[in-house]
């Protein structure tokens, strides 16, 4: 069994950028994006996923995604805002946050592209970013805490795959 199960989640479908949302940080999920994420989170439940804590980017769309995932799980995990997961965050800052919370055992991070795919690639030791569609989730396991070296990519699921499992 892994010492740390790390779930990386890209936020669900959000409203388009534009005049309606001059502050990109406040851009919310669309109603359709919310509905699809709820169904995808049900797929996580079918997979037997349990999460001890969720770290979310402070942007509205990421926080809404974190809220949806949390509410759909059998045991609702606490959610903490993590500035390192915002678009301006760095992989090094995210790694520091992971190390602070890694003792939880099952940790989810909700963030944005291209950061989340670059982080996933770094965590498994590849230079090629992993493609994360909106609402995609992957699981990377680590045997050493704080996470050192490379983790193992256990699975990567698109939102469509997760919805079909639901």
N, C-alpha and C positions, 0 to 999 in steps of 0.2 A: 504494500500500500504506500502511496505517495505521502511524503511529509507535508507537501503543499499542493493543493489543486488550485490552479490559477485559471479563472475564466475571463477571457477578454471579450468585451461586447462593444460593438459599434452601435451608436444610437440609431433608433428607428427613423423612418421617413419623416422629415420635418418640412415646414412651410418653406417656400422658395425665398431666396434672398431677394431683396428689392426695397422699394419705397415703403412698403407696409412695415418692414422690420429694419429700420435704420441702425438699430443696435443688434448686431448679429448674435450677441450673447443671449438675447431675449427671444430668439426665434423658436417657437414651440413645435412639437410634433403635430402632424395633421391628424384629424380624426381617423382616417384610414390607417395611418402609421401606428396610432395607438391600438387600434383593433388588431392589426397584423402582429404587433409585438405581444399583445395578450395571448394570442393563439400560439405564437412561437414559444412563449414562456411556458405554456401548457405542455409543449413538446419537451421542454427541459424536465418538467415534472415526470413525464413518461419515461425519460432516460434515468430517472432516479437522482437527478442533480439536487444537492442540498448546498446552500451557501451560508457561511457563518457571518460574513460582512461584505457589503458592497461599497466600493470607493467610486465616486462619480465626479466627472468634470463638473465645474460650477455652472456651465451653460444650461439653459432651461431644457433644451431637447435631450441632453444627456441625463439630467436629473429626472425628467419625466420617464425616460426609458428605465432608469434604475428603480423608480417607484413601481412601475408596471411589473418588472421582473420580481421584485421583492414581494409584491402583493399576491402573485400567482403561486409562489412556492409554498410548500406545506408549512414550514417554519419561517416566519417573516424575519429576514435578517436586518440588522441596523444598516443605515446608509450614512456614509460620511462624505462630505464634499472634499475633493482633492484638487487643489489648484494645478498640480503637476500634470493632471489629465486634460487640462484645457489645451486648445490648439497651440498656445505659446509654450507649453510645457516641454521638458526635455526627457529623453529616456533615462538619463542619470537621476533626475528628480523623481521619476516614477519608480525607479528601482529602490530609492531611499524609502519611499512610501510603502512599497511592497515589503521591504525588510521590517518596517515598523509594525506591520499588521500580519506578517506571515505566520505567526504562532496560532492564528485562528484556524489554520488548516485548510479552509475552503474559502477563497477570496475571489471576488469578482471586481473587475475594473470596467467602467463604462466611459468610453471616450469617442474620439473623432478620427477621421482620415485626414492626412496620411499617417498620423501618429500611431494609431492602434496597429496598423499592418507593419509598420517599421519596428514597433516594440515587439510584436510577435516574432518577427524574423530574428531580431537580436536575441530574444529569449531562447530560441531553439538553435541558434548558431548558423543562420543562413544569411546571405547578403540580399537575397531576393525577397522583397516585401510580400507578405501573404495578402491575397485579395479578400477584403471584407466588404461585402455588400451591406447596405444599411440594415441593421438588425441581426447581422451574423454574429456567431459566438464560437469561440474555440476554447479548448481546455489544454493547458500545458501543465505537466506535473514536474515537481522538483523533489529530489530526495534529500537535499541539504538546505539547512536554514542558517542564516538568511540565504536566499537563492544565490547560488554561485555556479559558475559554469553554465552549461546549457540544460534546459529542460527538455522534456519529451512532449512532442505534439501528440496528444491522445486522440483528439478529433477536432474537426472544423465543420460547422454546420451552417448552411445558408438559412435565412428565415423561411424560405419555402420548404426546405427539408424539415425544419422544426415544426412548421404548421401541419405538414402531412403526418408527422408522428402524433400530433395532438388528436 
